[in-house]
Amino acid sequence: MWDYSEKVKEHFFSPNNAKVVKDANATGEVGSLSCGDALSLTLKVNPETEIIEDAGFQTFGCGSAIASSSALTTLIIGQSLDQASQLTNQDIADYLDGLPPEKMHCSVMGMEALEAAIADYRGEIVDEHEEEGELICKCFAIDDVLIKKVVRENKLTTLDDVINYTKAGGGCSACHEKIELVLEACLEEYATEDLEATEHKTSELELVEQVIAEVRPSIEADGGQVDIVELDNDLLFISLEGACSGCGMAGMTAMNIENKVSKKLGRSITVFPVSNEKRLEGTHHG
């Protein structure tokens, strides 16, 4: 027996917006009755502001599918299309205080319906720039494009994860080998991306260290100390100690380092001085 949150039960027994929106100007339909789950999402979008003024759904599926559809419409009403397009299936699950792993595909269905509805309003074709995907799961008509998308967005790592989030492979085991091959390719790709990101950060840190080495002698000459605490994307945390601690010129010193580092890296960097206490609480060099 699956453990449903009280919020899932609430949105199943008393769903919000279970209707067809009158005067809807956007529709998104995903799934099929033959596959066991289907969702039709209708939206009324203000043509001047692109604000979603109303949303409704018709769902054929389990209690989690109904609850996910109710949560989806509740979340997007009042948002612009651009804001709504940032919604993820995990946002839907989080709003419901979680879904059983075996039911996460219901939140993915909601995300797909929203993407389809937004594309319909804008006269676009979902994934029009994507090559047609290879059909992986015949039982539920799931292709490799959807599997790759869901794996990336939800950081999936196992076959069971893919089954739970997409239903692919849930009807029989004939496609399990294909799913595992797609998953393996995804994981290799992400490992390469992570390695490249790490190498890029390391090279940038070395450049930052060059800047700090350049300014350190003048700071030490005035009785101060400067060290790198952490480089986090566009934020550089440094420690200014000794005579620099509490000095009225510390802000100008940080600004000088900020300008030099930004020029060195070729992008805008914001420098934040932090205390040694902050370093010991959990920040780290690099």
N, C-alpha and C positions, 0 to 999 in steps of 0.2 A: 504494500500500500504506500503510495507516495505521500510525502509530508507537504501539505499546502499551507502557505501563510494565511493569516486572517484576511489580508488584503486581496489575495487571489480569490478566496471564497466570496468576499464582498463584491468584487467585480464580476464574478461568475453568476451569483444569485441575483444581483441588482446591477447589471451592466449599464454604463453610461453610453449614450449615443447609439444605441442599437436601432438603427433606422437607415432609411435612404434619405439623404439630404435633399430638400426641395430646392430647385434651381441650382443644383450642383454644377460646377464648371470644371471639375477634375475628377477622374475616376481611376482607381488602381485595382486591378484584379490579379490575384496570384493563386496558385494551387489549382486543384481540380477535384470534383466529387469522386472521380475514379481513384484518386490517390489518397482519399480519406480526409483531406483538409482543404478548405477553400475560403478565401477572404475577398470581399468586395468592399473597397473603401471609397467613399464619396466625400468631396470637399467643396465648400463654397469659399472661393478666394476673392478678396476685394481686388479688382483689376488695377486700381490706382496705387494701393499700398502693398499689394501681394500679402496681406494679412489673411490668415485662415480664420474666417468668421464662424464657420460651422464645419463639423465633421461627423460622419456617421459610418456605421459598418454593418455588414451582414456576414456572419461567419458560420460555416459548416465545419464543425470539429469538436474537440473535447473542451472541457471546462477551462483548461489553460489557454486554449486558442481564443475563447470568448473573453476571458479575463485580459489577455494580452491586447486584444483589439480594443477593449474598453479603455485600458490604460493608454494605448497609443492615441486614441482620439482625445482623451482628457489632456494629455501632454501637449498636443499640437494646437488646440484651439487657442487663438489669440497670438500665435507666433507667426512671424513672416515665413515665407517659403524657404528663405536662406537659413533661418534659425532652425526650422523643422528638418531641413536636409542634414543637419549635424546630428540628429538623433540616431542612436545606435540600438541594436537589439538588447545590449546590456543595460541601456538606460531604461528600457521597458521592463526588463526583469528586476532591476533595482527598484523601480517605482512600486512594483508589486511585492517588495521585500523578498525577492528571490523566487525562482521557479525550480522545481525538481530538475536535475540534469537531463532526465529523459524527455523533458518538455520544453527545453530551450529552443527547439525548432519553431515553437509557436511565436516566440518573440522575433525570430528571424523572419517569419512570414509577415509579421506586422511591418518590419523594416522594408521588406521587398515591396509591399503594397504601397507604402508611403512614397518610395522612390518612383514607382510606376505612376502614381497619381500626380506627383510633381512634374514628371516628364510629360504626362498627358496634358497638363495645363500649359506647359511651355511648348507643346508641339514637338517634343523630342522623342526619340526612341531610346529606351533604356539600354545602355551599353552599346550604342550604335557604332562606337569606335572599336569595339571588341570583336575579334573573330568569333564566329559561332563556336560555342564550346563543344567538346566531345561528350557525348552522352555516357555517363558513368553508371548511373542507377536507373534501370528501366522501370523498376517498380514504382518509383516516385518521380521519374523524369527529371533527375538532377544531373546537371553537367559539371564539368571540371571548373568552369568559370565561377559558378556559385560556390563550389567547395573551396577554391582558393581564396575567394573574397571573405568567406566566413572564417576560415582558418586564420587569415591575417588579422581580421578585426577582433577576433576573440582569443588569439594566441593559443589555438588548439594544438595538441601534440599527439593524440592517440586516435585510433580507429573509433573507439567508443565515443570520444568527443565529437567526431564528425557525424556519427550516427545520431547522437543526441541533438546536435544543433541543426542538422539538415534533413534528417530522416533517411539520407542515402545509406543503403545497406541494411536498413531496418526491416525490410520485407523478406529478404532472403540473404544468403551469404555469397551469392554468385559474383557480386561486384566488389567484395572486400579487398581482393588483391589490387584492383584498379584504384580503389580509394587510397590504399596504403602507398601506392606508387605516387599518386598526386600529393599526398601528405608528405612523403619523403622528399619530393622535389621542393615543396614549400619550405620545409625545415632547412634544407641545404641552402636555399636562396636567402633565408632570413639569417642564417649563421654567417653567410658571406657579407650580408649587409651590416651585421653587428660588428664583424671584424674590421670592415672598412671604416665604420663610424669610430671604432676605438682607435684605429691607426690615425684617423684624421684628428681626433681630439688630442692624441699624444703629440702629433706634430705641432698643433696649435699651442699646446702647453709649453713646448720647447721654445716657441717664439715669445710667449709671454714671459718665460723665465729670462730670455735675453733682455727684454725691456726692464724687468726688475733688477737684473744685474747692472744695467746701465745707470739706473737712478739710485741704487742702494748706497754707493759711496757718498753722495751728497747728503743723503738722509742720515747716514751714520756719522758724518762729520758734525752734524748738529745734535748728536746724541740720540738719534732715533733708530728704529729697526723696522724693516718691512719684509714680509714674507707672503707667498701665495698660500691661500687656504684652499680654494677650490675654483675651478673653471667649470661653470655649468651653463652650457649653451651660450647665451649672450650676457651672462652675468659672471663677473670675476670678483670673488671674495678675497680680500687681503687683510692681513693683520698689521696695524701700525702701533708699535709699542715703544717703550722707552720715552724719550722726550716728546715723541709724536702723540702719545696717549694724552688726550685732553687738550692738546695744543690747538690754538685758534687757526693755525695754518694747515691743519690736517686735511681739511676739506679741499684746499687748493692742491695739496700733494696728491690726493686721490684723483682729482680732476686731471692733473698733469699725467698721471699714470694712465687714466682712462683714455686721454687723447692719443698718447703714444701707442697703447695697446691696440686701439681701434685702427690707427694708421698701419700698424704692423700686420694686423690680421686682415685688413681690407674690408672690415665691416664694423658696425657700431657695437661697442661693448660698454656695459654699465659696470662701474667699479663700486663695490660696497665694502667699507672697512668694518671688520668685526673684531671682537675682543678675543683674548686667549680663552676666556670662559666658553665662548661660543665654539671655538675650535674643539675644545674637549667634550662638548655636548654631542658632537657627531659629525661635524664637517671634517673634510680630509683633503689633503693635498692631491690635486688631480682628479 
